[in-house]
Amino acid sequence: MIYAPVCGCDGVTYSNECIAVNLGGVTAWTEGECSSTISCSSFCVENISFDTSGILNVSINFSGDFNDWIMYPYVSQVLNQNGDVIASGELAYFGQEGGTTIPYSVSNSTFSAPFPPNFIGSVIFNYDNNICVLPYPCGDIITCIDSSLINPNIFCPTVFIPVCGCNNVTYSNSCEAENWGGVTSWTPGECSGGITFADSCADLAGLDFGACTMFIGYGLINGICSPISGCGTIVGNIDYALAIDSSLENCQANCMEFDLAPACSDLSNVDFGLCSMPIGIGIINGQCAMISGCSNISGMIDYSASLYTSMTSCQACLPSSLSEQDLEINLYPNPASEHLTLTTNFTSSNSELVILDVLNREVYTGSFSGKEVEIDLSYFVKGTYILQLKQYNKISRLFFMKQ
């Protein structure tokens, strides 16, 4: 058989004219194989929108002869504006087999799939195993949300001059749109049937963010900062993004009011959570010890004033065996020449002794136990000195002279 391909008027390639006429029944043809009218340039995403349940609706505009949809094209992946894949798999088909049957028309083929809310980017379209990245809108890929613009720490005025963002979300003013939402363009006025933002610190009790197990952040549940999971921050036509913080500490600091525990509180019966993170040094049953937990908050009480960064600071809270009024320290002779004697009215086993000159420089250090100690002054130069004695977290200072 001679292979001299022709393209029939029905768009089918035949091996030669004979087969085209006698087997294909075509009445006209051109020499050579038929060139497919289907290519990536035949598709573009015409519209992307969401209903109140978060279902994504995409309208794909196409041109070309699809015959009887023999190839059954389907969407295989969805990308966000940064090029990250946020949905994949055989999500929706156009045709009668291989998955969900989606109604379509020749000029506007539409499918629905549970994609994340507020998607703006590209759709990867698979047709006859050819991968096409479809721009949105047709002819270009737009970026409505620029994450680099988002800065929740920027102060925005409370004035209500609503704008409608390019993501069809209503913001109280343009400052909130740009700095809190990262929106790159907007129009004056509220969006028609669009999404509005809930206030920061809104209570999220009873809200359903979807069946996804994805961690979203921390928000108020019946007045308590709690972890939130779900598919996104939009419920109905309200976006709760501003009511969700990235960390428990931020949520507690911004949205909860606590009673403040006094300094030096005993923390023996306080539950700081199961976390193993060190949160400070505190008093446990009358002794200073390292405390671990999830935060310094427990039972709506802030214990930050009772948690210390050093053991010395914590030990200053512990009671001493003698009051300052009971403590007696004596130095003699004063002035002294060769030796100086220090006496106290109690026995100490852990006292620290330091002598400073008038420029506050240490010239002598040592420990002190018992009730009396003799200090050799033979190498001291003449002048005035300060003797500093630390006993049971109390520091006493006395002056003496070397002759």
C-alpha positions as CSV (number, residue, x, y, z in Angstrom):
1,M,0.0,0.0,0.0
2,I,1.3,3.4,-1.0
3,Y,1.5,5.9,1.9
4,A,0.7,9.3,0.4
5,P,-1.3,10.9,3.3
6,V,-4.2,13.3,2.6
7,C,-6.2,15.4,5.1
8,G,-9.9,14.8,4.6
9,C,-12.5,17.6,4.9
10,D,-13.6,15.8,8.1
11,G,-10.2,16.6,9.7
12,V,-9.0,12.9,9.6
13,T,-5.7,11.9,8.0
14,Y,-6.0,9.0,5.5
15,S,-3.1,7.0,4.1
16,N,-3.9,7.9,0.5
17,E,-6.7,9.3,-1.7
18,C,-8.1,5.9,-2.4
19,I,-8.7,5.1,1.2
20,A,-10.1,8.6,1.8
21,V,-12.7,8.2,-0.9
22,N,-13.6,4.6,-0.7
23,L,-13.2,3.9,3.0
24,G,-13.7,7.4,4.5
25,G,-16.4,8.6,2.1
26,V,-14.9,12.1,2.0
27,T,-15.7,14.4,-0.9
28,A,-12.7,16.7,-0.6
29,W,-9.1,16.6,0.8
30,T,-5.8,18.2,0.8
31,E,-2.3,16.7,0.5
32,G,-0.4,15.9,3.6
33,E,-1.4,14.9,7.2
34,C,-4.0,17.0,9.0
35,S,-2.6,19.4,11.5
36,S,-4.3,19.3,14.9
37,T,-6.3,22.3,15.8
38,I,-5.8,21.5,19.5
39,S,-2.8,23.0,21.3
40,C,-2.0,24.7,24.5
41,S,-2.8,28.0,22.9
42,S,-6.3,26.7,22.4
43,F,-7.1,27.1,26.1
44,C,-7.1,29.9,28.6
45,V,-8.7,30.4,32.0
46,E,-11.5,32.9,31.5
47,N,-12.8,33.2,35.1
48,I,-12.1,31.9,38.6
49,S,-14.6,32.3,41.4
50,F,-15.7,30.7,44.6
51,D,-19.1,30.0,46.1
52,T,-19.8,30.4,49.9
53,S,-18.7,26.8,50.7
54,G,-15.2,27.4,49.2
55,I,-15.8,25.4,46.0
56,L,-13.7,26.8,43.1
57,N,-15.4,27.4,39.8
58,V,-13.2,27.8,36.7
59,S,-14.4,28.7,33.3
60,I,-12.0,27.6,30.6
61,N,-12.2,29.2,27.2
62,F,-11.1,27.1,24.3
63,S,-11.0,27.1,20.5
64,G,-10.6,24.2,18.0
65,D,-12.4,21.1,16.9
66,F,-12.8,18.7,19.8
67,N,-14.9,16.3,17.7
68,D,-16.8,14.1,20.2
69,W,-14.4,14.7,23.2
70,I,-12.6,11.5,22.5
71,M,-9.5,12.7,24.5
72,Y,-11.4,13.7,27.7
73,P,-9.3,16.6,28.9
74,Y,-9.1,17.2,32.6
75,V,-7.4,19.6,35.0
76,S,-4.4,18.0,36.7
77,Q,-3.0,20.7,39.0
78,V,-3.7,24.1,40.3
79,L,-0.9,26.6,41.1
80,N,-1.0,29.7,43.3
81,Q,0.5,33.0,42.3
82,N,4.0,31.8,43.6
83,G,3.9,28.7,41.4
84,D,3.3,26.3,44.3
85,V,1.0,23.4,43.6
86,I,-2.0,23.7,45.9
87,A,-4.2,21.0,44.3
88,S,-3.5,18.1,42.1
89,G,-4.8,14.8,40.8
90,E,-7.6,14.0,38.3
91,L,-9.8,16.7,39.8
92,A,-12.5,17.1,37.1
93,Y,-13.2,15.8,33.7
94,F,-15.0,17.1,30.6
95,G,-16.7,14.1,29.1
96,Q,-18.5,10.9,29.8
97,E,-16.0,8.6,31.3
98,G,-13.0,8.4,33.6
99,G,-14.4,10.3,36.6
100,T,-17.0,12.9,37.4
101,T,-19.1,14.0,34.5
102,I,-19.1,17.8,34.2
103,P,-21.7,19.6,32.1
104,Y,-20.0,21.7,29.4
105,S,-20.8,23.8,26.3
106,V,-18.7,24.4,23.2
107,S,-17.9,28.0,24.1
108,N,-17.6,27.8,27.9
109,S,-16.5,24.6,29.6
110,T,-16.8,24.8,33.4
111,F,-15.8,22.4,36.2
112,S,-16.0,22.6,40.0
113,A,-13.5,21.2,42.5
114,P,-12.8,21.9,46.3
115,F,-9.8,24.1,45.9
116,P,-8.5,26.5,48.6
117,P,-10.3,29.9,48.7
118,N,-8.8,33.0,47.1
119,F,-6.7,31.2,44.5
120,I,-5.3,33.4,41.9
121,G,-2.6,32.0,39.6
122,S,-2.5,29.3,36.9
123,V,-4.2,26.1,36.0
124,I,-2.3,23.2,34.6
125,F,-4.5,21.5,32.0
126,N,-3.9,18.0,30.6
127,Y,-5.2,17.2,27.2
128,D,-4.3,14.0,25.5
129,N,-1.3,13.7,27.8
130,N,-0.1,17.2,26.7
131,I,0.5,19.4,29.7
132,C,-0.6,23.0,29.2
133,V,-0.2,25.8,31.8
134,L,-3.2,28.0,31.3
135,P,-2.9,31.7,32.1
136,Y,-5.5,33.6,34.1
137,P,-7.0,35.8,32.8
138,C,-6.7,34.8,29.1
139,G,-3.4,36.1,27.8
140,D,-1.6,36.9,31.1
141,I,-1.0,35.6,34.6
142,I,-2.0,38.2,37.2
143,T,-0.9,38.5,40.8
144,C,-3.6,39.9,43.0
145,I,-2.0,39.0,46.4
146,D,1.6,39.9,47.0
147,S,2.7,38.2,50.3
148,S,5.7,40.5,50.6
149,L,3.3,43.4,51.2
150,I,1.6,41.8,54.2
151,N,2.6,43.4,57.5
152,P,0.1,43.0,60.3
153,N,2.2,45.2,62.5
154,I,1.5,48.3,60.4
155,F,-1.0,50.6,62.1
156,C,-4.0,51.4,59.8
157,P,-6.6,54.0,60.7
158,T,-10.0,52.8,61.9
159,V,-11.8,55.0,59.4
160,F,-14.3,53.0,57.2
161,I,-13.7,53.9,53.6
162,P,-14.3,50.5,52.0
163,V,-12.5,49.2,49.0
164,C,-13.0,46.1,47.0
165,G,-9.8,44.1,46.4
166,C,-8.9,42.3,43.2
167,N,-9.6,39.1,45.2
168,N,-13.3,40.2,45.6
169,V,-12.8,40.9,49.4
170,T,-14.1,44.1,51.0
171,Y,-11.5,45.9,53.2
172,S,-12.3,48.7,55.6
173,N,-9.8,51.0,53.8
174,S,-7.0,50.9,51.3
175,C,-4.4,50.7,54.1
176,E,-5.8,47.4,55.4
177,A,-6.2,46.1,51.8
178,E,-2.5,46.6,51.0
179,N,-0.7,46.1,54.4
180,W,-3.0,43.5,56.0
181,G,-4.3,41.7,52.9
182,G,-1.3,42.1,50.5
183,V,-3.8,43.3,47.8
184,T,-2.1,44.8,44.7
185,S,-5.2,46.6,43.3
186,W,-8.6,47.6,44.4
187,T,-11.6,49.7,43.5
188,P,-13.5,52.2,45.8
189,G,-16.6,50.8,47.6
190,E,-17.6,47.4,48.9
191,C,-17.5,44.3,46.8
192,S,-20.8,43.2,45.4
193,G,-21.6,40.0,47.3
194,G,-18.0,39.7,48.2
195,I,-16.1,38.6,51.3
196,T,-15.6,40.8,54.3
197,F,-13.0,40.5,57.1
198,A,-13.9,39.7,60.7
199,D,-12.5,41.8,63.5
200,S,-9.2,40.8,65.0
201,C,-9.8,38.8,68.2
202,A,-13.2,37.7,67.0
203,D,-14.3,34.5,68.9
204,L,-14.3,31.5,66.6
205,A,-16.4,29.2,68.7
206,G,-18.9,27.2,66.6
207,L,-17.2,28.0,63.2
208,D,-16.4,25.2,60.8
209,F,-13.3,25.9,58.7
210,G,-13.6,22.7,56.8
211,A,-12.7,19.0,57.2
212,C,-9.0,19.6,56.4
213,T,-6.5,18.9,59.2
214,M,-4.1,21.7,58.1
215,F,-3.0,23.9,61.0
216,I,-4.1,27.5,60.4
217,G,-3.0,29.2,63.6
218,Y,-4.3,30.2,67.0
219,G,-7.6,32.0,67.7
220,L,-10.1,32.6,70.5
221,I,-12.4,29.7,71.3
222,N,-14.8,30.8,74.1
223,G,-12.3,33.4,75.2
224,I,-9.3,31.0,75.2
225,C,-6.5,31.0,72.6
226,S,-6.6,27.6,71.0
227,P,-5.2,25.9,67.9
228,I,-7.3,26.2,64.8
229,S,-7.3,23.7,61.8
230,G,-9.3,23.6,58.6
231,C,-9.1,24.2,54.9
232,G,-8.9,28.0,55.0
233,T,-9.9,31.1,56.9
234,I,-13.1,31.9,55.0
235,V,-16.5,30.7,56.4
236,G,-19.5,31.8,54.4
237,N,-18.7,35.3,53.1
238,I,-16.5,36.2,56.1
239,D,-12.7,35.9,56.2
240,Y,-11.4,35.3,59.7
241,A,-7.7,35.7,58.8
242,L,-7.3,38.8,61.1
243,A,-8.7,36.8,64.0
244,I,-6.0,34.1,63.7
245,D,-2.4,34.6,65.0
246,S,0.6,32.6,63.9
247,S,1.7,31.9,67.5
248,L,0.1,31.2,70.8
249,E,2.1,34.0,72.4
250,N,0.8,36.6,69.9
251,C,-2.8,35.4,70.4
252,Q,-2.6,35.6,74.2
253,A,-0.9,39.0,74.1
254,N,-3.3,40.5,71.6
255,C,-6.6,39.0,72.6
256,M,-6.7,37.8,76.2
257,E,-6.8,39.6,79.5
258,F,-5.1,38.0,82.5
259,D,-4.7,38.6,86.2
260,L,-1.0,39.1,87.1
261,A,0.4,36.9,89.8
262,P,2.7,38.7,92.3
263,A,6.4,38.2,92.2
264,C,7.9,35.4,94.3
265,S,4.7,33.3,94.0
266,D,5.1,29.6,94.7
267,L,4.4,27.7,91.5
268,S,4.2,24.2,93.0
269,N,0.6,23.6,91.9
270,V,0.6,25.6,88.6
271,D,0.2,23.7,85.4
272,F,2.0,25.4,82.5
273,G,1.2,22.7,80.0
274,L,2.8,19.5,78.7
275,C,5.5,21.3,76.6
276,S,9.1,20.7,77.5
277,M,10.2,24.3,76.7
278,P,12.0,26.1,79.5
279,I,10.1,29.2,80.5
280,G,12.1,30.4,83.5
281,I,13.3,29.7,87.0
282,G,10.6,29.8,89.8
283,I,9.9,28.6,93.3
284,I,8.7,25.0,93.7
285,N,8.0,24.0,97.3
286,G,10.2,26.7,98.7
287,Q,13.2,26.0,96.4
288,C,14.3,27.6,93.1
289,A,14.0,25.3,90.1
290,M,13.8,25.4,86.3
291,I,10.2,25.5,85.1
292,S,9.1,24.1,81.7
293,G,5.8,24.4,79.9
294,C,4.0,25.9,76.9
295,S,3.8,29.5,78.2
296,N,3.8,31.7,81.3
297,I,0.0,31.7,81.3
298,S,-2.1,29.2,83.3
299,G,-5.8,29.5,84.3
300,M,-6.1,33.1,83.0
301,I,-3.2,34.1,85.3
302,D,0.1,35.6,84.0
303,Y,3.0,34.2,86.1
304,S,5.7,36.2,84.2
305,A,6.6,38.2,87.4
306,S,7.3,34.9,89.2
307,L,9.6,33.5,86.5
308,Y,13.2,34.6,86.6
309,T,16.1,34.4,84.1
310,S,18.8,33.5,86.7
311,M,19.0,31.4,89.9
312,T,20.3,34.4,91.8
313,S,17.2,36.5,91.0
314,C,14.9,33.6,92.1
315,Q,16.9,33.0,95.3
316,A,16.3,36.7,96.3
317,C,12.7,35.6,96.9
318,L,13.6,32.9,99.4
319,P,13.2,33.9,103.1
320,S,16.4,34.2,105.1
321,S,16.9,32.8,108.6
322,L,17.5,36.2,110.1
323,S,16.0,39.6,109.4
324,E,18.2,42.6,108.7
325,Q,17.3,43.9,112.2
326,D,18.6,40.6,113.7
327,L,21.9,40.6,111.8
328,E,24.9,42.1,113.6
329,I,28.3,42.6,112.0
330,N,31.3,44.2,113.7
331,L,34.8,45.2,112.5
332,Y,37.7,45.8,114.9
333,P,40.1,47.5,115.3
334,N,39.0,50.3,113.0
335,P,41.2,51.9,111.8
336,A,43.5,48.8,111.6
337,S,47.1,48.4,110.6
338,E,48.1,44.7,110.2
339,H,44.9,42.7,110.9
340,L,41.2,43.3,110.8
341,T,38.7,41.0,112.7
342,L,35.1,40.5,111.5
343,T,32.5,39.0,113.8
344,T,28.8,38.2,113.3
345,N,26.0,37.0,115.7
346,F,25.3,33.8,113.8
347,T,27.1,30.9,112.3
348,S,27.4,31.0,108.5
349,S,28.6,28.3,106.1
350,N,28.1,30.0,102.8
351,S,29.0,33.7,103.2
352,E,31.0,35.5,100.5
353,L,33.5,38.2,101.5
354,V,34.7,41.0,99.2
355,I,36.8,44.1,100.0
356,L,36.7,47.0,97.6
357,D,38.9,50.2,97.4
358,V,37.4,53.6,97.0
359,L,37.4,53.1,93.2
360,N,35.2,50.1,93.6
361,R,37.9,47.7,92.6
362,E,38.1,44.3,94.3
363,V,41.3,43.9,96.3
364,Y,40.3,40.9,98.3
365,T,37.8,38.0,97.9
366,G,37.2,35.0,100.1
367,S,34.6,32.8,101.8
368,F,33.5,33.1,105.4
369,S,32.3,30.4,107.7
370,G,31.7,30.5,111.5
371,K,31.1,33.6,113.5
372,E,34.6,35.2,113.2
373,V,37.3,35.7,110.7
374,E,40.6,37.6,110.7
375,I,41.8,39.4,107.6
376,D,45.5,40.1,106.9
377,L,45.9,43.7,105.9
378,S,49.7,43.7,105.6
379,Y,49.7,44.1,101.8
380,F,46.9,46.8,101.7
381,V,48.0,50.3,101.1
382,K,46.8,53.0,103.4
383,G,43.3,54.3,102.7
384,T,39.6,53.7,103.1
385,Y,38.0,50.4,102.1
386,I,34.6,48.8,101.8
387,L,34.0,45.3,103.3
388,Q,31.0,43.6,101.5
389,L,29.5,40.5,103.1
390,K,26.8,38.4,101.5
391,Q,24.9,36.2,103.9
392,Y,21.6,34.4,103.0
393,N,21.0,36.6,99.9
394,K,21.5,39.7,102.0
395,I,24.5,42.0,101.3
396,S,26.0,44.1,104.1
397,R,28.6,46.8,103.6
398,L,30.9,48.4,106.2
399,F,33.7,50.9,105.9
400,F,37.1,50.6,107.5
401,M,40.5,52.4,107.3
402,K,44.0,50.9,106.8
403,Q,46.7,52.9,108.7
